[in-house]
Amino acid sequence: MKKTIKISLQGSVFFMDEDAYAELSRYLEEIGNRLASQEEHEEIIQDIETRIAEIFNDRLGGKREVVTREDVTAVISLLGRPEDIIDAGGEEFSSAPEGPPAGTETRKRLFRDPDNAVLGGVCGGLGVYFNVDPVWFRVAFIVLTLLYGSSILIYLLMWLIIPEAKTAAQRLEMTGQPVNLSNISKNISQEFHKVKNNLKTIPESDGYRRSRNALQEFVRVIGEILLVGLKILGILIGIAFVLAGLIILIALLGTFFFHFSYLTPPIQVASFFDLREALAIFTRPENVPYILGSLVLTLGIPLLALVYAGVRLIFNIRASNRIAGVVFFVIWLISAVSLGLFIVDIASNYSRHARLTETTSLDISAGDTLFVTTPTTYNDAIEEVISFRQKGIYRDTERDILLARPEIDIVPSGAEKSELVIVKKAYGNSREAALKRAEKISANLSFLNSHTLLLHPWFSAGKIWYGQQLDYRLRLPVGTVICLDEKLRYLLDYIPTGKYIPVYDMAGKCWVMTEDGLERAE
């Protein structure tokens, strides 16, 4: 039983018995010693090892796993002895046979030629294989492309199928030369010295100097063009920064301290109110100056920084005052934190919800008629502050309180008698606080007679708005007729009908209750 050794040759792994390993090691060592004086010896040895790996793979053929001494002997027979190696100039290192060793003849194989390639080296490889100038193949491909267009696909397929001659052994096979040590070393040496000589002579040539000067001039011109372009771009960006910063800053100052029309759609703020009064709706009046100051600094400092950055870009100002920057950053940070605390405080008053429900029976039966009306309440002292989806918040300037409109729902009752359900809603930072605020809502209604209900178009929301709502829900039996005053147009909210009818169009008309909702009375 012989011991096996695992080796790697240029990425290929083989198992060899001891005798084969010893023979191959001596062989590669002799080659290394033979090539030690050559600059390109490492490249030559790599190609020789690649060729040895190819021969081993061919001999094993997937039928055996262990390389034997006979396989190594076959490799030496095919590649030749180290004494056969000659240098790039053709001079032997020692006496050697004139031709390659017997048995080293190699048949010509088709490869793509990377050294004579325009695209993929297909035509160059065909030219070498058939010993024809590659130009004729390129002309043929161009003509066939113009006539039929199919040559493009053929070229791409050949590009994919035909391997590229990467190693020295493959380049030798491409030309039909024997793949042995002498030819491999000579091929690599010639290429190495050719490239080396070209690199040496390039800097000394007039063409190189002209190219270098032209390239330097080209790079200089391109650099100046890019520099000018960057300066123009910087000026344009600076102008954009200045305009954007000033426009937004002026708009915000107008919004905060003067009259404005829109805050954020669909919320519309009356033009005769400024932000100070709008903020006073949601928080205590003494907090408003601090909120406005924090808001102005939080938004204004970044906008001023944007304008300053634009001015520096326009006028190419390099110097900067770091102390002022730190001071403004600290001021902005304090204002942003303060604003955040105010927002959290305001939002906490809308975190909990509560509702109260009161039900009152009406002396209205099926077939009766109910008249619903509201008094005319035009008052110069009542001003709209915010309207949201046709609902609004109003201020009574005489009593300095907030007002809101109640909502009227009319639905089938499913019973013999009518009912009026009063629903009061409010928000707070706790359920108890929200419940107390809902209890303070006063339903302002009265009966002019047993069949006429008078609903006031306003209810008081106190000094601060906590989302108070007042809903009047009329539940009528089927067959009941209800007549709605024209002035109820903005109080009607949910009224089911057999077909779609806008609720504001239902005011000023009489309707009869059905199982599906109201229908126009005849």
N, C-alpha and C positions, 0 to 999 in steps of 0.2 A: 504494500500500500504506500503510495507516494503522497507527500504533503502538498497541498494546493495553496497558492498565494493569490490574493486579490490585488489587482493593479488597475490603474486608470490611465488611458492614453487619449489625451485631448477630448475628455468628456465621455469616452467609451470605457465601460468597466469589463474586465476579463478575469477569469480564473485560470491560473497557470500552475503546472506542476513544477517542482523544484528545479529539475534539469532545464526545462524551457525557460524559467525565470532567470537562471544563472546565465544561460546562453544569450538571452536577449539583453540582459544587463551589460554583459561584456561587449556586445555588439554596439549598443548605444553609447557606452563609455568610450569605445574606440572612435566612434563618429564624433563625439564631443571633443576628444583630444585632437582629432584631425582638423576640426573647424575652429579651435580655440583662438587662433590668430585672426579670424575674420570678424569684422564689426557686426555682420548680419548673422552670426552663428545661431543666435536664439531663434530667429525666424526660420532658418533652415531646419533646425532640429524639430521645431513645432510641425512643419509640413511633413517631415519624415515620419514623425510619430502618427500624424493623421493618416498617412499612406499605410503604415503598418497596421493601424486599426482597421482600415478598409480591407486589407488582405486577410486579417484574422476573421473578420465578419464573413467574408466570402467563403473561407475554408470551413468555418464552423457550420454555417448555413442553417442554424437553428436545430441541427441534429446532435451536436455535441456542446458541452458546456465548458470543458477544460481545454486550454491551449497546450499542446504537447511540444516536445523538442523538434519533432518533424515539421510542425507548423513554423517554428522559428527558422529552421533550416530552409524551408520554402521561401520565407520572407527574404532571407539573406541571398538566396539564389536569384530572386526577382529583382531586388534592389541593388545587389552587388556589394563588394567589400568596401570598407572605408578607404582603401588605397586607390579606388577608382575616382575619388572626388577630385575635381579640378576647379581652379578659381575662375572668376568672371572673365579673365582675359584669355582663358583657354590653356594656361600653363599648368602642368601637373605638379602636384605636391611631391610625387615620386613617380618612378616609372610605372606606367599603367598601360593597358591595352589601348589600341587606337580606337576601337569601337566599344559600344556598351557590352556588358557581359551577355553571354548566350542566355537565351530564354527570357530576355527582358523586353522583347518587342511588344508594343502595345498598339492595339487597333485604335483608329481615330474615333472619337465620340463627339456628339453634338452638345455644345454648351453655349450659353449667352456670353458674349465677349464684353466685359466691363471696360476694358481699355480702349475699345473702339465703338463706344456706345453714343447714340444720340438721345434715345429714350431708354430702352431697356436692354440694348445690346443684342437684340434678336438678329438684325441684319448683319451685324459684325460677326456673330457666331456662325450664321449661314455662310458668310463669305469665307471664313476660315475652313469650315467643313468641306465646302465644295471647291475651295481654292479659286474663288472668284472675288473680284473687287466688290465689297459690300454696297458700293454706290448703286450697282445694278439692282440689287434687292430693294434698296430704298426707293429707287425710281419705279420699280414694279408695284410696290405697295401704294405709292402715291397715285399712279395711273389707275390701279384697280379701285382705289378709294373714290376717285373722281367719276369713274364709270359706273361702279356698282355700289360702293360703300361697304361691301362685306369684308374688305380686307382689314378694316379696323377691328372687327370681331376676331378675325383670324390672328392678327398681330397680338391682341390681348390674350387670346388662348395660348399662343406660343410663348408669350411672356410668362404665363402662369405655369406652363407644362415644362418648358426647357429650363434646366437648372443653370445657375450662374457659375462661371469658372472662378472660384474664389481662391482655392489653394494652388500651389505650384504644380502639384500632381494633376489637378484638373486642367490647368493650362497646358500641361504637356500632353494629356490625353486629347485635348481639343485640337492640337496640332498634329497628333499622331506620333509624337516622339516617345521613346521608351521611358517609362517612369522608374528611374533608378537614382541612386545617390548622386551620381555625377551630374545628371540633367537637372535634378531638383536643386542642388547647390548652385549650379551654374545659372539656372533661371532666376533664382532669388538674388544671387549676387549681381547679375547684370541689371536687374530692375533697381536694386539698392543703389548701385553706383550711378546709374542713369539719373535717378531722382536726386542723388547727392550732387552730381555735377551740374544739373540744371539749377539747383538751389544756389550753388556757388556763383554761377555765371549770371543769374538774373539781376542782382544788384549792380553789376558792372555794365549792363547793356544800356544803350541810349533809349531803347523802347521802354525799359523799366523806369529810367529816370523821367522820361516824358509822361509815362503813365502815373508815376508817383506824384509829379508836380500837378498834373491835371486832376488827380484824385484829391490832392490837398486843396487845390483851388475850388473844386466842386464841393468838398466838405465845408470849406470856409463860407462859400456863397449860401449853401443850404443852411448852415448855422446862423448866418446873418438874417436870412429870410425867416427862419423859425423864431429867432430872437425878436424881430420886428412884429411877427405875428403874435407872439406871446405878449408883447407889450400892448398891442392893440386889443387883444382879447382881455388882458387885465384891465385896461381902461373901460371897455364895454361892461365887464363884470362890475367894476367899481361904480359906473353910472347906474347900472341896474340896482346895485345895493343901496345907493343913495336915494334913488327914486322910490324904491319899494319901502325903505325904512321911513322916509319922510311922509309918504302917502298913508301908510298904515298908522304912523304916529299921530298925524293930524286927524285921521278918522277916529282913532281911539280917544283922543282928547275931546273931539267933538261929541263922541258918544258918552264920555264920562261926565263932562261938565256943561254941555250945551244941549240943545234940542236935537232929537233924532227920530227917525221914522221906523226903522227895523232893527231889532236886536238879533234874533235868529228865527227865521221862518219855521213854523207858521205862527210864532209869537209876535204880535204887533204891539208896539208901545206908542201911546198917543204922543203926537208931535209936541204937545205943550208940557210934557213931563221930561225931566232929565233923569239920569241914572241914579242920582241921589234919592229922588222920591221913589223910583222903582225899587231900589234896595230896601227902603224903609218899609215896603210891604212885607218883606220876609224876615226882617230882623229888627232889633231895637234901634231907635233913631241915633242913640249915642254911639253905636258901633259903625254907623255909615261912614264917617270921615276916615276912620282907621282902615276900613275895607277899601275905600277908594284910594287912599294913599298906598296901601300894599299892592293893589291892583295896578296902579300907575307905575310904581317902581318895578314890579315883577315883569310887566310887559314893555315898559319904556326903556329900561336899561339895555336889554338885548337889541332893541330897535336902534338906540343911539350907538351901540357897538357896531351894528350893521352899517349905519351911516358913516361912522368913523373908519371902518374897514374899507368902505367904498372910496372915501376921500384919499386914504393911503394908497390904494391901487391906482387912482387917477393921477395923483401927483407924485407917485413913486417915493413916498415918505418911508424911510427906513427906521428912524428913531422911534422908540415907544417908551412910555412912562409906565414901568411895571408897578410902581407904588400905587398910582391912580387906578390901574387895572385891578389890583388886589382890593383896594378900598371899595370900588364899585361892585366887585364880586361879593364881598362881605355884605354890602348893603342889599344887593339883589337876593342873596341867600336868606337874610333875615326877613325881607319883605315876602319872599316866596313861602317861607315857613309860616309867617303870620297869616298870610292869605289862606294857606291850607288849613290852619286852625279855625279861621272864621268859617270856611266852607264846611268843615266837619261839624262845627257847632250848629250851623243853619240846617245841614242835612239831617242831623240827629232829630230835629223836630218833625221830620217826615218819615221816620223809620217805623212807627207803629200806627195802626189804623183801628178805628172804633166806629160803630154805628148804633143808632137807637131807632126803634120802630114803634110807631103809635098807630092804632087802627080805630077808625070812627065809622059807625054805621050811618048811612044816609037813608032818608025816607023816600027813596026813589026805587020804583019797581019796574018790571018789564012793561013796556008800553008807555011809561011816563017820559016826560021831556025834562032834561037838565040843562040849565043855562049856566055857562061858565064865563065870567067876565073879570076884568081887572081895571082899576081906576087909572085915569090919565095922571101920570106922575112926572110931567116935564118939569125939571127943576134945574136952573142954571148952576146950582151948587153941586150937582152930581156930575162928576167927570170920569170918563173911562180912562183907566190906567193901562191895563193889559187885556187884550182879547185873544182867546185861544180856541180855535174851532167853533166860532160863533158863541163861545161862552166868554165871560169877562169878569174882571175885577174893577170895581168902581170905587171912587172916594167921594164921600159927602164932606165937602170942604167946610160947611157950617158946623157940623158936629165932629169933624176930624175923625171919621170912622170909615172902615172899608165896607162896601156893599157888594152883593153878588145876586145873580138872578136865580130863582128856583127853577126846577124842571118839572114838567107835567107829563106823566105817562097815562095812557088810557088803554085798558086791556079788558077782555071778557072775564067775568067773575065766576061763572059756572054755578051761581046760586040765584036765589030769588030776589035778594036785596042787594043794594049797592053799598060799596065801602070806599072810604078814603083812607089810604095808608100813607102816613107821613114818615119819611126816612131821613134821618139826620146823620151826617158823616163828618169826621174830622181826623186830623193826624196829630201825633205828639211823639216825644221821645220815650214814652211808655204808654201802655194801654190805658192806664188810669188817667194820665194827662189828656190823651186823645178823647176819652169818654167824658171828662169834665168839659172839654171844649165843645163836644157835640151837644151836651146838655144845655149850653148857653145859646144855642141857635134857637131863635124864636120864629115859629110858623105864624105868619101874619095872614089870617084868612077869616072870613065871616060869611054868614048866610043872609042875603037880603030878604029872602023868603024861603019857603021849604023847597023850592025848585031852582033857586038862583044862588050860585056859589061865587063869592068874590075872593079872588086870590091877589095878594099884593105882589107887584113885580120885583120886589127887592127883599133881601133879608140881611141883617147885620152880621158882619164877620169880625167885628172888634177892631183893635188897633193893628194887629199883625195877621197876615193870611196864613192859616194852617190847613189849607186844603178843605175848608168847610163846604159842604154841599147840602142842599135841601131838595128833596124829591117829593112831589105830590103824585101818588099813584091812585087813579080812579079805576075801580073795578066794577064794571057795570054788567047787569044781566042781559042776556040776548033779547033784543026787541026794544031796548032803551034807546031813546033819541037824545043826542047831545048836541047843543049848539055852542060853537066856540066864537068868542069875541075876536074881532080883527086884531085887537091890541095884544092877543096872546101869541102872536106869530113867533116871537123870540123865546117863548117859554116852553113850547111843545118839544118833546124829546122823543119818546118811544111810543109809537101808535101803530100797531099792526093793521094792515088793510088787505083786502082781497087781491088787489093789484097795486103795483108800486105807485105811491103818490107822495111827493115831498111834503114833509110835515109842515113847513112854513106855508104851503098852499092850502092847508086844511083850515086855517084860521078864517073867520068870517063866514063859515058855512055850517050847516046842520048835517049830522051823520047818524046812522042807525047801527047799533051793535049787532053783529052776527057772530057765529061760532069762529069764523076766520078773522074777525076784527071789524073795523068800521067800514061801512059803505055809505055812499052819498044818499041822503034822504031825498025822497021824491017831493 
